[in-house]
Structure formats: C-alpha cells, structure tokens
Amino acid sequence: MPSPVILLVVAMMSSVMSMAVFGSLLRAAIPGLPRWIGANAVIAAVLVLLVRQAPAPAQLTIVVASALLGAAALMMLQGCREFFGLRPARSFEYVLYGALLLGIVYWGYLSPNANARIALLSAFLAYVRVVIGWIALRLRPPGRPKYCYQFMAGAALLGAAVHASRSVACVVGWEHQASFLEPTPLNIVFLGLGILAMPCLSIGAVMLAHDRMAERMERLANVDGLTGALVRRAFLVQAEALLQEARNAKLRLSIAILDLDKFKAINDVHGHAGGDQVLAHFAATVSSGLRQGDIFGRLGGEEFAVLSLSTGQADTVRLIDQLRVHVAASRLTIPSGEVAYTFSAGVDEYHEGDTLANMMGRADAALYAAKAMGRNCVVGTLLSAGQRVEDTQGESTTEQTNDPA
C-alpha cells in the first residue's frame, strides 16, 4: 500500500505539470486560465511544504496548508466562471471561505480535531467541484462538441463525490486520524481518489481551452470580420444543409439576395473606410431584424443573402421589405459626414427538384429586376400559379412590395 507521503509527491508533480501545460496556453488569452495556473501554483506550494515536514508537520503548517487549499479551490471556481463569461466572484462564497478559515483555525490550532477540520475542508472542496461540474454541463456554448464539457463536468463531479464521502466519513466516525496523514486503508483510498481527480480536472480545463481556440479559428474561417455575417463558403455549406433538410422534411425554404444600391458612389464620396462602416451598419441592421434560424451571409462585396427555413416567398418578401424600410429610414454618421443608403433584393422559394444554384440564380434574376425598376425595392420570382422566373431570365417580376425609389 503506498504511503500518504508518496501520494503527496505524485500530486505535487501533477500540479507542476498542469502549470506547465496551462502556461503554454497563456498567449491564447483564454479567460480564467491565469486563475487556474495560480490555483495549481498554490496547491504545488502547499504540497511541497507538507512533504518537507512529513510525516509530522507542525500544527501551524497544517492550518496554513488547509487554508491555502481552500483558497486554491475558490480560484479554480472563479477561473471556471470567467471562462464561461460569468462574474467570477460571489459574495456568499467569501463568507463561506471565511467560515472555513475560522473552523480550520479553531479545530486545527486552538482545539485540535483532525476529523472536524477534514470534514469542513472536504465539504468546501465538494461544493466547489459541484458548482464547476454544473457550470460545465449547463453553459456549453451552442454548437460546440459535448465531449470535452462532459469530461470536465465528470471530473469535477468525481472529485465532489470523493470529498463529500470523506466529509461524511469523518462526521460519522468511519475515518479517525490520530496523527496527520495516518496511513489507514480508508485514508489512503480517499487520498488516492482525490489525487486522481486533480489531473482529470486539469485535463478537462485544457480540453475546454483547446475547444475555445478551435471555436476562434472556426469563427475566423467562417465569419466575415467586418460584418459578422457568414463568409460565402460557410453560407453555402449551411444553405446546402438546410436545403437537404427541406427536401427530406418537405418544408418550405426561401432565399433572398440583397445588394446595396449605388455602393460605389458611397465609396467615392466617403472613401473605403466609410464604405466599410456602411457595410458593418447594414449587416448589423439586417442581423437584428432576422428571426432565429435564419442564415445570413456575405456573398461578396456589397452583396448578401438570407436563407429562411419553413418560410414561403411571400413571408420572406415581407420580412426583407421591413428591413428595407428600416435601412432606408436610418442615417449613419461617420467622420466624413452623414450617410443615407438603400438596398434592393430578389427573393425565390424552393420547389421540388431545385438545387441551391437554381434558387440563387432565380433570386439573382429578381434582384436585377429590382435594380431595373429603380432600386430600393424587393422583388419575388413568383408570377402566378405554375409560373416562375427561369435562371437565365433577368426580366422584371411581380411581388414588388413598393414603388421604386
């Protein structure tokens, strides 16, 4: 059976290795990571102190070590909250930690009682790990892989179970320590499981950090940095997926292609920096007016597209026209002056046998019709029952929702 001192050495080495791995990720500026590094540094320092004075450390050393282990656990919890975009600190947790310190000082120094001190510290550590596990399970970002968040939650809850069991064992008298780190079978089991849970928690944190970096890379690859809309490639990939869903479930699907009117003139008057501000303002305005589930992408230059599942052409025309009215009524103030701008749009709806290219071709034809009709209008491709604009036609269509500007 391994001695408690050997287990402490293993735990110390685990903390040092965790610090090294976390340190390699510092340049990625992952939220909460510095707190995790600080927590592992505190744990490593505590373990070094205990190992140096083993097998009989001074009572004051035990009190200080217990207090620092509680502080390290609180730092981990705050780092976890920071990673998920939450406020790190909670006032009541500082109150809990204050109560923990009082109990540690009383039962560790003033009226020594190892069982009471261990039960109190273990209960606090169990609380911290339960909260970490709950956060990892509940706050996984939408669309991110489940595995690393489930691993983190599992590691935290495993540690919580170990600490809670030890606290109960001390309270009911199953574990009784006459001296510090007494090598009883139950004590060895609890130490071993607790030490096993520590690197698992660190591995989970590293997995979350790598997922955050992967998310950033995916965003850089899929989202246009200026407008926040999907880049053309990413839009087409998601559009094909929605088209397949519409085919399989026999749902309606509509696409709108939007193009800013006379955008070259805006660039000529206000410069390309001003034009970029107009594009960003336009994208923000459109995005805020779309419904959940709609896909918004930038096809190139000043041309954008919106894809709406479970939506017919008439409803999409109304939605895009509402956005058109809102954009036309807005004024954007930039350093070179005030800018008023409009956009035109063409809308088409999926019919059985269509490809995405067919739909985009007809919507583009409707967009050209809108431009020919004076701009600042929305045109749909439906003429009447059974009639539709073909991909190669650029004629004007009905479904116009307003008089041209």
C-alpha positions in Angstrom: 0.0 0.0 0.0 1.5 3.4 -1.0 2.3 5.8 1.8 0.5 9.1 2.1 3.8 11.0 1.5 4.3 9.2 -1.8 0.8 10.2 -2.8 1.5 13.8 -1.9 4.6 13.8 -4.1 2.6 12.4 -7.0 0.0 15.2 -6.5 2.8 17.8 -6.4 4.2 16.6 -9.7 0.7 16.6 -11.2 0.2 20.2 -10.2 3.6 21.3 -11.6 2.8 19.5 -14.9 -0.6 21.2 -15.0 1.0 24.6 -14.6 3.4 23.9 -17.4 0.6 22.9 -19.8 -1.6 25.8 -18.8 1.5 28.1 -19.2 1.9 27.0 -22.8 -1.6 28.3 -23.5 -1.2 31.7 -21.9 -0.6 33.5 -25.2 -4.0 32.4 -26.4 -5.6 34.7 -23.7 -8.1 32.1 -22.6 -10.4 33.7 -20.0 -9.9 32.2 -16.5 -6.6 30.4 -17.4 -4.4 32.7 -15.1 -6.6 31.7 -12.2 -6.2 28.0 -12.9 -2.4 28.5 -13.1 -2.4 30.4 -9.8 -4.5 27.7 -8.1 -2.1 24.9 -9.2 0.8 27.0 -8.1 -0.8 27.3 -4.6 -1.5 23.6 -4.5 2.0 22.7 -5.5 3.5 25.1 -2.8 1.2 23.5 -0.2 2.3 20.0 -1.1 5.9 20.9 -1.1 5.5 22.4 2.4 3.7 19.3 3.7 6.2 16.8 2.1 9.2 18.7 3.6 7.8 18.4 7.1 6.3 14.9 6.7 5.5 12.7 8.4 4.7 15.1 11.3 4.3 18.7 10.1 3.8 21.4 12.7 0.2 22.2 13.6 0.5 25.7 12.2 1.7 24.2 8.9 -1.4 22.1 8.7 -3.6 25.1 9.4 -1.9 27.2 6.7 -2.0 24.3 4.2 -5.7 23.7 4.8 -6.5 27.4 4.3 -4.4 27.6 1.1 -6.1 24.5 -0.3 -9.5 26.2 0.2 -8.2 29.4 -1.5 -6.9 27.4 -4.4 -10.3 25.7 -4.9 -12.0 29.1 -4.9 -9.6 30.3 -7.5 -10.4 27.3 -9.7 -14.1 28.0 -9.4 -13.6 31.7 -10.3 -11.5 30.7 -13.2 -14.2 28.4 -14.5 -16.8 31.2 -14.2 -14.6 33.6 -16.0 -14.1 31.1 -18.8 -17.8 30.9 -19.4 -18.3 34.6 -19.3 -19.8 34.8 -15.8 -18.9 37.2 -12.9 -16.1 35.3 -11.2 -16.6 36.3 -7.6 -19.7 35.7 -5.4 -20.0 37.5 -2.0 -21.5 34.5 -0.2 -18.6 32.3 -1.2 -16.2 34.7 0.5 -18.4 34.3 3.6 -18.2 30.5 3.2 -14.4 30.8 2.9 -14.3 33.0 6.0 -16.3 30.4 7.9 -13.9 27.7 6.6 -10.9 29.7 7.9 -12.5 30.1 11.3 -13.2 26.4 11.5 -9.7 25.5 10.3 -8.0 27.8 12.9 -10.3 26.5 15.7 -10.1 22.8 15.0 -6.6 22.9 13.6 -4.8 25.1 16.2 -6.9 26.2 19.1 -8.7 22.9 19.8 -7.1 20.3 17.5 -9.7 17.9 16.0 -8.5 16.4 12.7 -11.8 14.8 11.9 -13.7 18.1 12.2 -11.1 20.0 10.2 -11.0 17.4 7.4 -14.8 17.2 7.3 -15.1 21.0 7.0 -12.4 21.4 4.3 -13.7 18.4 2.3 -17.3 19.8 2.4 -16.0 23.1 1.0 -14.0 21.3 -1.8 -17.0 19.2 -2.7 -19.2 22.4 -3.0 -16.6 24.0 -5.3 -16.4 20.9 -7.6 -20.2 20.5 -7.8 -20.5 24.1 -9.0 -17.7 23.6 -11.6 -19.4 20.5 -12.9 -22.8 22.2 -13.0 -21.4 25.2 -15.0 -19.6 22.9 -17.5 -22.8 20.9 -18.1 -25.2 23.8 -18.3 -23.2 26.5 -20.1 -21.7 24.6 -23.1 -21.8 27.1 -26.0 -24.4 26.2 -28.7 -22.9 24.1 -31.4 -19.8 23.1 -29.6 -18.9 19.4 -29.1 -20.3 17.9 -25.9 -17.4 15.6 -25.1 -14.9 18.0 -23.5 -17.6 19.7 -21.5 -19.0 16.4 -20.3 -15.4 15.2 -19.4 -14.9 18.4 -17.4 -18.2 18.0 -15.6 -17.5 14.3 -14.9 -14.0 15.0 -13.5 -15.4 17.8 -11.2 -18.3 15.7 -10.0 -16.0 12.7 -9.4 -13.9 15.0 -7.2 -17.0 16.3 -5.5 -18.1 12.7 -4.7 -14.7 11.8 -3.2 -14.6 15.0 -1.0 -18.3 14.6 0.1 -17.7 11.0 1.0 -14.7 11.9 3.1 -16.5 14.6 4.8 -19.3 12.2 5.7 -16.8 9.5 6.8 -15.2 12.0 9.2 -18.5 13.2 10.6 -19.9 9.7 11.3 -16.6 8.4 12.6 -15.7 5.9 9.8 -12.4 7.7 9.5 -10.4 8.7 12.5 -6.9 10.1 12.3 -4.8 10.1 15.5 -2.0 11.8 13.6 -1.6 13.8 10.3 -1.7 11.6 7.2 -2.1 8.4 9.2 -1.7 5.5 6.7 -5.1 3.8 7.3 -6.7 2.0 4.4 -9.6 4.4 4.2 -7.3 7.5 4.3 -5.1 6.0 1.5 -8.2 5.4 -0.6 -9.5 8.9 -0.1 -6.1 10.5 -0.8 -5.6 8.3 -3.9 -9.0 9.2 -5.4 -8.7 12.8 -4.6 -5.2 13.0 -6.2 -6.6 11.1 -9.3 -9.4 13.7 -9.6 -6.9 16.6 -9.7 -5.2 15.8 -13.0 -8.6 14.8 -14.5 -9.9 18.3 -13.7 -6.8 19.9 -15.2 -7.1 17.7 -18.4 -10.8 18.9 -18.6 -9.7 22.5 -18.3 -7.1 22.0 -21.1 -9.8 20.4 -23.3 -12.0 23.4 -22.8 -9.2 25.8 -23.6 -8.5 23.9 -26.8 -12.2 24.0 -27.7 -12.2 27.7 -27.2 -9.2 28.1 -29.5 -10.9 25.8 -32.1 -14.0 28.0 -31.9 -12.0 31.1 -32.5 -10.3 29.5 -35.6 -13.7 28.4 -36.9 -15.1 31.8 -36.4 -12.1 33.4 -38.3 -12.7 30.9 -41.1 -16.5 31.1 -41.3 -17.4 34.6 -40.2 -16.7 37.8 -42.1 -14.6 40.0 -39.8 -16.1 43.3 -41.0 -19.8 42.5 -41.0 -20.2 39.5 -38.7 -22.1 37.6 -41.5 -21.1 34.2 -42.7 -18.5 34.2 -45.4 -19.6 32.9 -48.8 -18.2 29.4 -48.3 -19.7 28.9 -44.9 -23.1 30.3 -46.0 -23.2 27.9 -48.9 -22.3 24.9 -46.7 -25.1 25.8 -44.2 -27.5 26.6 -47.1 -27.0 23.2 -48.6 -27.7 21.5 -45.3 -30.9 23.5 -44.9 -31.9 22.6 -48.5 -31.4 18.9 -47.8 -33.5 19.3 -44.6 -36.2 21.0 -46.6 -36.2 18.2 -49.2 -36.3 15.4 -46.5 -39.0 17.0 -44.4 -40.9 18.6 -47.3 -40.5 22.1 -45.7 -40.7 25.4 -47.4 -37.4 27.3 -48.0 -36.8 30.8 -49.3 -33.7 32.7 -50.2 -33.2 36.4 -50.6 -30.2 38.1 -52.2 -29.6 41.7 -51.0 -27.4 44.3 -52.7 -26.6 47.8 -51.5 -27.7 50.4 -54.1 -25.0 52.6 -55.6 -22.4 51.4 -53.2 -19.6 52.6 -55.5 -20.8 56.2 -55.1 -20.6 55.8 -51.3 -17.0 54.6 -51.6 -16.2 57.5 -54.0 -17.7 60.1 -51.6 -16.7 58.7 -48.2 -13.7 56.5 -49.0 -13.3 52.8 -48.5 -13.2 53.3 -44.7 -16.7 55.0 -44.9 -17.9 52.2 -47.2 -16.7 49.6 -44.6 -18.7 51.4 -41.9 -21.8 51.3 -44.1 -21.4 47.6 -44.7 -21.0 47.0 -41.0 -24.0 49.1 -40.2 -26.1 47.4 -42.9 -25.2 43.9 -41.6 -25.9 44.8 -38.0 -29.3 46.2 -39.0 -30.3 43.2 -41.1 -29.0 40.7 -38.5 -31.0 42.3 -35.7 -34.2 42.0 -37.8 -33.9 38.4 -38.7 -35.6 35.5 -36.9 -33.9 32.7 -35.0 -32.9 30.0 -37.5 -32.4 32.4 -40.5 -29.0 32.2 -42.1 -27.2 35.5 -43.1 -24.1 35.5 -45.2 -22.0 37.9 -47.3 -21.6 36.6 -50.8 -19.0 39.2 -51.8 -18.5 42.9 -51.8 -21.8 44.6 -51.0 -24.0 41.5 -51.8 -25.5 39.5 -49.0 -28.0 36.6 -48.7 -30.6 35.4 -46.3 -32.0 31.8 -46.2 -35.2 31.1 -44.3 -36.4 27.6 -43.5 -40.1 26.8 -43.1 -40.9 30.1 -44.8 -42.6 30.8 -48.1 -41.7 33.5 -50.6 -44.4 35.9 -49.6 -43.4 35.9 -45.9 -39.8 36.4 -46.8 -40.6 39.3 -49.2 -42.5 41.0 -46.3 -39.6 40.4 -43.9 -37.0 41.7 -46.3 -39.1 44.7 -47.1 -39.5 45.6 -43.5 -35.7 45.6 -43.3 -35.5 47.7 -46.4 -37.8 50.3 -44.9 -35.8 50.3 -41.7 -32.4 50.7 -43.6 -33.8 53.5 -45.9 -35.0 55.4 -42.8 -31.7 55.1 -40.9 -28.9 57.6 -41.0 -25.3 56.6 -40.4 -22.9 59.3 -39.1 -19.3 58.8 -39.9 -16.3 61.2 -39.8 -16.8 62.2 -43.4 -20.5 63.1 -42.9 -23.9 61.6 -42.7 -24.7 58.6 -45.0 -28.2 57.6 -46.2 -28.3 54.4 -48.3 -30.7 51.8 -49.5 -30.7 48.2 -50.8 -32.5 46.1 -53.4 -33.4 42.4 -53.0 -34.6 39.4 -55.0 -36.4 36.5 -53.4 -37.1 33.0 -54.5 -38.6 29.8 -53.0 -37.6 26.2 -53.2 -39.6 23.9 -55.4 -39.2 20.1 -55.7 -36.1 19.2 -57.6 -34.4 22.6 -57.1 -30.7 22.9 -56.4 -29.2 25.8 -54.4 -27.7 27.1 -57.6 -31.1 27.2 -59.2 -32.6 29.1 -56.3 -29.7 31.6 -56.1 -29.9 32.1 -59.9 -33.6 33.0 -59.8 -33.2 35.2 -56.8 -30.3 37.0 -58.5 -32.5 37.5 -61.6 -35.2 39.0 -59.3 -32.5 41.3 -57.8 -31.5 42.5 -61.3 -35.2 43.2 -61.9 -35.4 45.2 -58.7 -32.4 47.3 -59.8 -34.0 47.9 -63.2 -37.2 49.0 -61.5 -35.4 51.9 -59.8 -33.7 50.2 -56.8 -34.8 50.4 -53.2 -37.3 47.6 -53.6 -37.9 43.9 -53.0 -38.9 41.6 -55.9 -40.0 38.0 -55.7 -39.8 35.4 -58.5 -43.4 34.2 -58.4 -45.5 35.5 -61.3 -48.6 33.4 -60.9 -49.6 29.8 -60.1 -47.3 27.5 -62.0 -45.2 30.3 -63.5 -41.7 31.2 -62.3 -38.7 33.2 -63.5 -36.1 30.9 -65.1 -32.4 31.1 -64.1 -31.4 32.7 -67.4 -34.0 35.5 -67.4 -33.5 38.9 -66.0 -36.9 40.4 -66.6 -38.9 42.3 -64.1 -41.2 40.3 -61.9 -44.3 40.8 -59.8 -44.3 40.5 -56.0 -42.9 44.1 -55.9 -43.7 45.5 -52.5 -43.3 49.2 -53.0 -42.8 51.8 -55.7 -39.2 52.2 -56.8 -37.2 55.0 -55.3 
